[in-house]
Amino acid sequence: MKNILCGVDLGGTKLSVGLVRENGVVIDKTTVYNHCTKSEHAIVHQISDIIKNLLQSNNMEGENLLGIGVVFPGHIRSREGITITSSNIGGFKNFPLKKEIEKYFNNKVITDNDANAQAYAELKYGAGVGYNSLIFITISSGVGAGIIIDNKIYRGITGTAGEFGHMIVDPHGDLKCGCGNYGCLMTFTCGHALGKIFKKYLINGMKTKLPLDENVSASDIDGQVLKDGLELNDVVTKQVVDQCAKYLGIGLYNLFQMFNPPLFVLGGGLMNLGSYFFEQIKFHFYNYAQDMLFDDVYFNLSKLKEDAGIIGAASLILENQ
């Protein structure tokens, strides 16, 4: 009986694959972190092996699957299943992801941007239940948005809408984005950028309560380090996090003016920084909105958290039934 969904969350730092029921419950999952050093075809082969192992360990076969949903952290032509490019994972330039996965399975394969799928999952199973429109924001190794309007994912003409991280918020910004531009929101707010910004403050002479100095690798300053810094009320950490929240507030205000959503759902690894970060984002949003709010807008944290990618990928099958 075909009643199981498979979700593949192909991310910049981890690859997660799960078997999911139609009600959004994850039956079993596998997460690996060694995929980024591999070629595109090797990653596809790794995905197929993980799916087959999950099916076998749960006494299932491919015939049990309604389909396989795959989400990608970047530009993708979702209808054709062709990845265009990503600032978060190497390779995958004009790569036929859908077609390559279909070589291993006799199942429907649906592909989409990760934020789109996570937005749909939050609408069906998570923080957006009860709404028919929302914008989901993922803040992690990358920054993206999934836009839901009247219960449908808004993908734009070519299927690449929602690249929130590439909204220009400061054309005079110091850090160059992977897309080639300066001033993209992602260069102020994603995990990789925050490590670079933190190190820059140390090089400029700021002192931190954390056991770090200017010789630290920016890549070692991750979300856990920032969380530790906030708990210590560290001045460098708070400056980095406050600036991040400020730019996210600017970006969210811009999205609000364009789409007028009733709800923003915030997710991704950096939201684990806790309530201080969440409240600062909202503070800066309302600071810019001021008298421009003519309707209520609400902010929720993701309820699906680390499983949002898997459940979102799986839910693509239901969205396309």
N, C-alpha and C positions, 0 to 999 in steps of 0.2 A: 504494500500500500504506500503510495507516494504522499507522505505527510510530514516530511522533514526538510528543512531548509539548510543550506550550507552557506556560511558567510566567511569571506576572506578579506581581512583587513591588511592591505599591503602598505606599511608605513615607512617613514624615514628612519626610525630607530628599531622598530620591531615588526614582525610578521605574525599575525594571529589568525588562526583558522578555527571555526567552531561549527558544531551541529546545533541547530536551533529549531524549536517547535514553532508552530504558526502563531502561538500566543506570545512569542518573544522570549521564552525561557531557553537559556543555553543549557544543552544536555551535556556537552563535553567540548573541550577546546585545547588547542596546543599553541604555544607562543615561542618563537625563536628570535634570536637577535643577530644571527650570523649571515643574513641574506644579502646585506648591502654590498658585500665584497664580491658577489657573484654576478655573472652576466644575466641579461634578461631571460634567456632561454633556460639557464640553470635555475633561476628563481621560479619560473613556471614549473619546471620539473619538481622542484622542492615543494611547491604548493600541491601538486598532484599527489606526491608521496604522503604528505600530511593528511590530505583528505582521505586517501585510501586507508591509511593507518587508523584514522578516527572511525571510519565506517567499520573496519574489521574489529576494532576493540569494543565496539558497541553492537556487534552482531548484526550489522546492516550491510546493504549493498547499494550500488549506484541506483538501482531501481527504486529505492526508498526515497530518493531525493526529488523534491519538486523542482529544484534547480540550484544553481550555484551563483551567488552574488559576489562580485569582486569590487572592492573600492580602492582607488588610487589617489595618492596625495599630490595632485597637481592637475594640469590641464588634460582633459580627456574628451574625445568625441564619444560621448556615452552611447549614442545610437549605433555607431559602427564598432565601438569597443577598441578604438585606437588611441593610445596614449600619445600626447603631443610633447610635453616636457614637464619637468618638476624641479623645483628648487630644493626639494627635500630628499630626493633619492636619485642616484646617478643613472645615466643611461635612459632607456625607455623613450627615446626620441622617435616619434612616429612608429611606435611598436604595436603590432596587432594583438593586444593582450587577450581579447575575447576569443579570437580565432585560435591562438596557441593553446589556450586552456581547453577549448573544445576538442582538440586532438586527443585528449586523454579521457574524455568522458562523453557518454551519450545523453547528456543532460542539457537543458537550457542554461546558458551562461549570460548573465547580465552584468555590465560594468558601469561604474559611475565614479564621480568625484567623492572622496570620503566624507566631506562635510554635507553634501547633498543627502547621502544615505543616512548619516547620523541624524540629520534634521528630520527625515521621514520616520526614523525609529523613535525619536523623542515624541513626535506627534502621535504615533500609534500606541507606544508602550510606556513612555517616560514622562518627562516634565511638561510636555505639551498636550497631554490628554485633556480633552475638553475644548481645545482650540481647533480652528480650521486653517489658521494662518500663523506663521511664526518665522523667526530667523534664528538659526542655530549658529553659534560661533565656536569654532575649535581653536584653542590656543595651546600649542605644544611645540614640537620641533618646527612646525609651520603654523600659519594662521589662515583660516578659511571660513567661509560662510555657506550655509545651506539655507535656501529661501523656499518656504512653503507658502503658497497662495491658494486658498480654497481647496485644501487637501491635496494639492499637486506640487511636485517639485518644479520650481522655475529654473530652467536650464539655459535660457537664451537661445539665440538663433543657431549657434553651432554646438550648444551643449556645454559651454565653458563658463556660464554665469556663476557668480559667487566667489570669485577670487579676491576676497576681502583683503588678504595680505598684500596684494599688489596695488591697493589704493594709495595714491601719492598723498602723504600728509605733511611732508616737509621736503621740498625739492632741493634744499641746501643741506640735507642730512649727510653725515660723514660716512656711513657704511653703505657699501654697494650691495644691492640685492642680487640674488642668483639670476634674476631676469635681465640684469644689466643696468637697471635704473638705480638712481639714488633717491631716497626719501620714501620708499615703500613702507607701509605700515609694519610689515614683517621685520624690517631692519631695526625697529624699536621695540618689538613685542614678542618675537618668537624666542624659544629657549636658547638657540644658538646665539642670537643677537644679544641677549641679556648677559651671557657669559663674557662676550667681547666688551660690552659697555662697562661691566663690573671691573674687568681687568684695566680698562682705560682709566677709571677713577683711581685705581691703585697706583698705576704708573704716574698719574698726576699728583700723587702724594697723599691721597686720602687714606685714613687709617681705619681698619676694620677689626671688630672683635673676633672674627673668624680666623682660624689658623692659616691665613693666606697672605701672600705678598705679590709684588709685581711680576714675579717669575712664574706664577701659576699659569697653567694652560687654560685658556678660555673655555675649552671643551670640558674641563673638569668642574666648572662652575655650573652645576645643573640645578634642577628644581629643588632637590633635597637640600643643597647648600643654601639656596635662597630661603627656603623654609626655616632652616636652622638660624639663619641670620635674622629673620623676622622675630623668631622666638627670643633672640638675644637683644632685640631692639637695636640692631646694628645700623649705624647711620648710612653706611655705603649701601647695604642691602635695601634699606627703606628708600633711598634716593633712586636706585635702579627700579625697584618695584613701583614707586610712585610715578616715575616717568613713563613706565610701561602702561600703567593704568590710565594716565592722562591721554596717551595716544589712542588707546583702545576706546576711551570715552569720546574722543573726537571722531573716530571711525564709526562708532555706533550711532552717534548723533547724525552723521552723514547718511547712514543707512536708514535711520528713522525718517529723515526728511524725504528720502526717495521712495520708501516703501510703506511707511506708516503702519508697521506691524503692531499687533496688540501685545506681543510677547517676544523677548529675547531669551534664549536658552544658552548658557555659557558652559562649555565643557572643554575637555583636553587636559593634558597632564599638568599644565601650569595652574589650573584652577585648584589643584591640591595645595596651593600656597595658603588657602584658607580664607576666613571671613574678612580679614583686613584687606586683602587684594580685591575681593569681590565688592566690598563696600567702597573702596577707592574708585573702582571702575564706574560704579553707579554715581558716585559723587561728581566725577568729572563729566559724565554724560549730562546730568541735571544742571551742572554749572553752565554748559554750553546751551542746553535746551531753554532754560529759564522760561520766558513767556511764550515760547514757541510750541508748548505742549497743549494741544487743544483736546486731546483724548488721553485717557490713562494708558500707560505702557508699563508692562510688568517685566521683571527679571527673575528667572529661575536658574538654579544650577542643574546640570544634567543629572538625571536619576540613573542613567544607564552606565555612566562613568567609563571604566576601562573596557567594558563590553559593548560600548556604543558602536564601535566600528564593526564588530562581528555581527551584532544584531541589525545594524543599519544595512550592511551588505546583504544579509539574508532577507531583509524586508523588501529589497529591490525586486525579488521574485514576486512577492504579493502585489507590489505596485504595478507590475507589468502583466498581471494576469488578465 
